[in-house]
Amino acid sequence: MGNEARVGRSELALAAGTAVNAVFAYSFVTAWRRKGAPFVPSAQAKIDAIFGRGGVLQSHVRRRQHAVDLGSGGGAFVRAAVRNGHFARATGYELNPALVLFARMQSVLA
């Protein structure tokens, strides 16, 4: 059973890696064709600086407010806004359908 579980995890990791690479490739091709901007994931340090303990938004946001992220990419800011308790709701807007799918997958897995 242990080997089967390892094979299942490695196949899942391979599939996830392939999906992420496909999203990056699609993003850069659309940018190269001048139909959008390339996707560059947000660094965790930036997210922590904004939403983390003692972050920029710590004293400026009331819990009932709604966050909106334009060009949300992978949805990291949207998830962090709600997860860290700063916002009651958060909405991300993204034009790239591959990134929308990627963000939804990340939200389900988080």
JOJOJO-V408235 format. One record per residue. N is the residue number from 1. RES is the residue in three letters. SS is DSSP state (~ for helix, > for strand, _ for the rest). OMEGA is omega in whole degrees, 0 to 359 (none if undefined). Layout:
((N,RES,SS,OMEGA) (N,RES,SS,OMEGA))
This chain:
((1,MET,_,182) (2,GLY,~,180) (3,ASN,~,178) (4,GLU,~,179) (5,ALA,~,179) (6,ARG,~,179) (7,VAL,~,178) (8,GLY,~,179) (9,ARG,~,181) (10,SER,~,176) (11,GLU,~,178) (12,LEU,~,179) (13,ALA,~,179) (14,LEU,~,179) (15,ALA,~,179) (16,ALA,~,178) (17,GLY,~,178) (18,THR,~,179) (19,ALA,~,179) (20,VAL,~,178) (21,ASN,~,178) (22,ALA,~,178) (23,VAL,~,178) (24,PHE,~,181) (25,ALA,~,179) (26,TYR,~,181) (27,SER,~,182) (28,PHE,~,177) (29,VAL,~,179) (30,THR,~,178) (31,ALA,~,180) (32,TRP,~,178) (33,ARG,_,179) (34,ARG,_,177) (35,LYS,_,179) (36,GLY,_,179) (37,ALA,_,178) (38,PRO,_,178) (39,PHE,_,174) (40,VAL,_,184) (41,PRO,_,178) (42,SER,_,178) (43,ALA,_,180) (44,GLN,~,179) (45,ALA,~,178) (46,LYS,~,179) (47,ILE,~,178) (48,ASP,~,180) (49,ALA,~,181) (50,ILE,~,188) (51,PHE,~,184) (52,GLY,_,178) (53,ARG,_,183) (54,GLY,_,181) (55,GLY,_,183) (56,VAL,_,185) (57,LEU,_,186) (58,GLN,_,186) (59,SER,_,186) (60,HIS,_,187) (61,VAL,_,173) (62,ARG,_,186) (63,ARG,_,185) (64,ARG,_,184) (65,GLN,_,183) (66,HIS,>,179) (67,ALA,>,177) (68,VAL,>,180) (69,ASP,>,178) (70,LEU,>,185) (71,GLY,_,191) (72,SER,_,176) (73,GLY,_,181) (74,GLY,_,176) (75,GLY,_,183) (76,ALA,~,180) (77,PHE,~,181) (78,VAL,~,179) (79,ARG,~,181) (80,ALA,~,181) (81,ALA,~,181) (82,VAL,~,184) (83,ARG,~,183) (84,ASN,_,173) (85,GLY,_,180) (86,HIS,_,184) (87,PHE,_,176) (88,ALA,_,180) (89,ARG,>,175) (90,ALA,>,180) (91,THR,>,176) (92,GLY,>,177) (93,TYR,>,181) (94,GLU,_,180) (95,LEU,_,185) (96,ASN,_,183) (97,PRO,~,178) (98,ALA,~,179) (99,LEU,~,175) (100,VAL,~,178) (101,LEU,~,179) (102,PHE,~,180) (103,ALA,~,179) (104,ARG,~,177) (105,MET,~,179) (106,GLN,~,180) (107,SER,~,179) (108,VAL,~,183) (109,LEU,~,183) (110,ALA,_,none))
